[in-house]
Amino acid sequence: MSRRLISTGSPFEKTAGYSRAVVDGDFVFVSGTTGYDYTTMSLPEDVAAQARNCFKTIDGVLKQAGFAMADIVRATYYITNAADADAVFAVCGEHLGEIRPAATLLVVAGLYKPEMKIEIEVTAKRSAN
């Protein structure tokens, strides 16, 4: 199976030189995803709402690539405020509680824009069904 690039169609992907996701064999690597609601191009203020939007985008990208949320084997969460960890963990539990991938949460000094409070990246492996 050859390498396949998944794009959201954003011109920023070409400008910045990245893909929303890359499928390589039985794996898909999803780029860091922030909490924008891409249907309205808005970013909620609340970190939990941003996290839910991250998962909504990730779910759509995985489906486009032929994968499912249940295929996620690794997740990395970047947050800009340690005080947000409990709210983020609650949302992660809503989406990944039964999947339970290997995961890391990092508190970082900042993301690309100051209003961004979370970024999530995942790796998924196609199930052997």
NORWO-V16421 format. One record per backbone hydrogen bond with DSSP energy under -1.0 kcal/mol. CO is the residue of the C=O (numbers start at 1). NH is the residue of the N-H. E is the energy in kcal/mol with one decimal. If there is no record, write none. Layout:
BEGIN
co: <CO/CO>
nh: <NH/NH>
e: <E/E>
END
This chain:
BEGIN
co: <4/6/6/10/11/12/13/20/21/22/23/24/26/27/28/29/33/37/37/42/46/47/48/49/50/51/52/53/54/55/56/57/58/59/60/61/62/63/68/69/71/73/74/75/76/77/78/79/81/82/84/85/86/87/88/89/90/91/92/93/96/102/104/106/113/117/119/120/121/122/123/123/124>
nh: <23/20/21/13/15/16/18/31/6/29/4/27/126/24/124/22/120/41/42/37/50/51/52/53/54/55/56/57/58/59/60/61/62/63/64/65/67/66/71/72/125/102/123/104/121/106/119/108/84/85/88/89/90/91/92/93/94/95/96/97/100/75/77/79/116/80/78/33/76/30/73/74/28>
e: <-3.2/-1.2/-1.6/-1.2/-2.2/-3.2/-2.6/-2.6/-3.0/-2.5/-2.6/-1.8/-3.6/-2.7/-2.7/-1.8/-2.2/-1.7/-1.4/-3.2/-2.2/-2.5/-2.3/-2.1/-2.2/-2.2/-2.1/-2.5/-2.8/-2.8/-2.0/-2.4/-2.8/-2.3/-2.3/-1.8/-3.4/-1.4/-2.1/-2.0/-2.6/-2.0/-2.3/-1.7/-2.3/-3.3/-1.9/-2.9/-2.3/-1.7/-2.3/-3.2/-2.0/-1.6/-2.7/-2.5/-1.6/-1.7/-3.4/-1.5/-3.4/-2.3/-3.1/-2.7/-1.9/-1.5/-2.8/-2.5/-2.6/-3.0/-2.8/-1.8/-2.4>
END
